[in-house]
Amino acid sequence: MAEKSEQDHAIDKIRKRKVLYFVLSLTVLSGIITGIININLGFWEQGVFINIAPPLVMIPVVIIAIRKNKL
């Protein structure tokens, strides 16, 4: 029984890391893509806001994902 629970714990840790890395990579990619689009279109003032917005929106998503994984 003890070995099984340790295995399950390790699997859960790996899952959490995968989810976190996936979400982080999404935020970075979205920031880069919006930045490139805004620089090309010349919306620099709005571009600053749009580059800050995706990570701020994703923070609660990350927190919810972590909480769901803990349950």
Backbone as JSON, one array per atom type, in Angstrom:
{
  "sequence": "MAEKSEQDHAIDKIRKRKVLYFVLSLTVLSGIITGIININLGFWEQGVFINIAPPLVMIPVVIIAIRKNKL",
  "N": [[0.83, -1.2, 0.0], [1.93, 1.24, 0.79], [3.92, 1.68, -1.14], [2.4, 2.03, -3.43], [0.98, 4.42, -2.9], [3.11, 6.21, -2.81], [3.96, 6.07, -5.46], [1.68, 7.09, -6.76], [1.74, 9.66, -5.72], [4.09, 10.65, -6.88], [3.35, 10.57, -9.58], [1.27, 12.46, -9.56], [2.77, 14.75, -8.94], [4.29, 15.01, -11.29], [2.25, 15.46, -13.13], [1.24, 17.93, -12.22], [3.47, 19.57, -12.71], [3.63, 19.36, -15.51], [1.21, 20.61, -16.25], [1.65, 23.2, -15.23], [3.94, 23.99, -16.71], [2.85, 23.9, -19.27], [0.85, 25.9, -19.12], [2.44, 28.13, -18.54], [4.04, 28.23, -20.85], [2.05, 28.79, -22.72], [1.23, 31.39, -21.89], [3.58, 32.84, -22.31], [3.93, 32.49, -25.08], [1.56, 33.69, -26.05], [1.96, 36.31, -25.2], [4.25, 37.0, -26.69], [3.31, 36.7, -29.33], [1.16, 38.55, -29.46], [2.63, 40.84, -28.97], [4.3, 40.97, -31.26], [2.36, 41.26, -33.27], [1.19, 43.7, -32.52], [3.36, 45.46, -32.7], [3.87, 45.34, -35.44], [1.48, 46.39, -36.45], [1.54, 48.87, -35.33], [0.26, 49.68, -33.02], [1.27, 50.81, -30.38], [0.81, 51.93, -27.78], [-1.54, 50.61, -26.99], [-0.55, 48.1, -27.3], [1.22, 47.68, -25.17], [-0.57, 47.37, -23.03], [-1.99, 45.11, -23.93], [0.01, 43.19, -23.94], [0.49, 42.91, -21.23], [-1.93, 42.0, -20.3], [-2.63, 39.14, -20.98], [-0.96, 37.43, -19.21], [-1.96, 38.33, -16.7], [-4.61, 37.54, -16.87], [-4.21, 34.81, -16.97], [-3.19, 34.12, -14.47], [-5.21, 33.57, -12.4], [-6.22, 31.25, -13.64], [-4.04, 29.52, -13.48], [-3.9, 29.26, -10.68], [-6.36, 28.01, -10.14], [-5.96, 25.62, -11.53], [-3.87, 24.5, -10.06], [-5.13, 24.14, -7.59], [-7.15, 22.3, -8.28], [-5.58, 20.11, -8.95], [-4.48, 19.53, -6.48], [-6.68, 18.6, -5.09]],
  "CA": [[0.0, 0.0, 0.0], [2.8, 2.42, 0.91], [4.59, 1.88, -2.43], [1.41, 2.53, -4.38], [0.7, 5.82, -2.61], [4.29, 6.97, -3.22], [3.9, 6.15, -6.93], [0.61, 8.03, -7.11], [2.22, 11.0, -5.36], [5.06, 11.03, -7.91], [2.59, 10.82, -10.81], [0.59, 13.74, -9.36], [3.78, 15.82, -9.04], [4.63, 15.15, -12.71], [1.09, 16.07, -13.78], [1.22, 19.35, -11.84], [4.55, 20.25, -13.43], [3.24, 19.42, -16.92], [0.17, 21.63, -16.37], [2.27, 24.51, -15.01], [4.79, 24.32, -17.86], [1.96, 24.13, -20.41], [0.21, 27.21, -18.94], [3.49, 29.15, -18.66], [4.42, 28.35, -22.26], [0.95, 29.47, -23.4], [1.27, 32.81, -21.58], [4.75, 33.42, -22.98], [3.64, 32.52, -26.51], [0.52, 34.69, -26.32], [2.6, 37.62, -25.04], [5.15, 37.25, -27.83], [2.51, 36.84, -30.55], [0.46, 39.84, -29.42], [3.65, 41.88, -29.1], [4.72, 41.04, -32.67], [1.23, 41.79, -34.04], [1.0, 45.11, -32.19], [4.49, 46.24, -33.24], [3.68, 45.4, -36.89], [0.34, 47.26, -36.75], [1.84, 50.2, -34.83], [-0.52, 50.0, -31.82], [2.25, 50.61, -29.3], [0.19, 52.23, -26.48], [-2.44, 49.5, -26.7], [0.28, 46.89, -27.27], [1.74, 47.49, -23.81], [-1.67, 46.83, -22.23], [-2.33, 43.76, -24.4], [1.08, 42.27, -23.53], [0.37, 42.69, -19.79], [-3.22, 41.38, -20.01], [-2.72, 37.66, -20.96], [-0.48, 36.83, -17.96], [-2.87, 38.67, -15.6], [-5.8, 36.68, -17.03], [-3.83, 33.42, -16.75], [-2.83, 33.86, -13.07], [-6.28, 32.79, -11.74], [-6.31, 29.93, -14.28], [-2.97, 28.71, -12.88], [-4.28, 28.97, -9.29], [-7.44, 27.02, -10.19], [-5.37, 24.35, -11.97], [-3.1, 23.95, -8.94], [-6.1, 23.69, -6.57], [-7.8, 21.08, -8.78], [-4.61, 19.03, -8.87], [-4.3, 19.16, -5.07], [-7.85, 17.79, -4.72]],
  "C": [[0.87, 1.27, 0.0], [3.47, 2.73, -0.44], [3.63, 2.5, -3.44], [1.15, 4.02, -4.15], [1.89, 6.7, -3.01], [4.32, 7.14, -4.74], [2.86, 7.17, -7.36], [1.04, 9.46, -6.83], [3.2, 11.51, -6.42], [4.36, 11.38, -9.22], [1.87, 12.16, -10.71], [1.56, 14.9, -9.5], [4.11, 16.08, -10.52], [3.49, 15.84, -13.44], [1.03, 17.56, -13.49], [2.26, 20.12, -12.62], [4.19, 20.41, -14.89], [2.22, 20.53, -17.14], [0.78, 23.02, -16.24], [3.11, 24.92, -16.21], [3.95, 24.64, -19.09], [1.35, 25.53, -20.33], [1.25, 28.32, -19.11], [3.89, 29.34, -20.12], [3.32, 29.06, -23.06], [1.0, 30.97, -23.16], [2.42, 33.49, -22.31], [4.48, 33.56, -24.48], [2.62, 33.6, -26.84], [1.09, 36.1, -26.2], [3.46, 37.97, -26.23], [4.34, 37.52, -29.09], [1.8, 38.19, -30.57], [1.45, 40.99, -29.57], [4.07, 42.07, -30.55], [3.61, 41.69, -33.5], [1.1, 43.3, -33.79], [2.13, 45.98, -32.72], [4.3, 46.4, -34.75], [2.55, 46.36, -37.26], [0.57, 48.68, -36.24], [1.0, 50.61, -33.63], [0.38, 49.85, -30.6], [1.63, 50.85, -27.94], [-0.74, 51.09, -26.06], [-1.65, 48.2, -26.56], [0.83, 46.61, -25.89], [0.66, 46.85, -22.95], [-1.96, 45.38, -22.62], [-1.25, 42.76, -23.99], [1.0, 41.97, -22.03], [-0.89, 41.87, -19.48], [-3.2, 39.84, -19.99], [-2.16, 37.03, -19.7], [-1.4, 37.12, -16.78], [-4.12, 37.8, -15.66], [-5.45, 35.24, -16.67], [-3.49, 33.1, -15.3], [-3.95, 33.1, -12.35], [-6.44, 31.39, -12.34], [-5.26, 28.99, -13.68], [-3.36, 28.31, -11.46], [-5.36, 27.89, -9.26], [-6.88, 25.65, -10.56], [-4.62, 23.69, -10.82], [-4.07, 23.39, -7.89], [-6.78, 22.4, -7.0], [-6.86, 19.89, -8.68], [-4.38, 18.59, -7.43], [-5.46, 18.3, -4.59], [-7.75, 16.47, -5.45]]
}
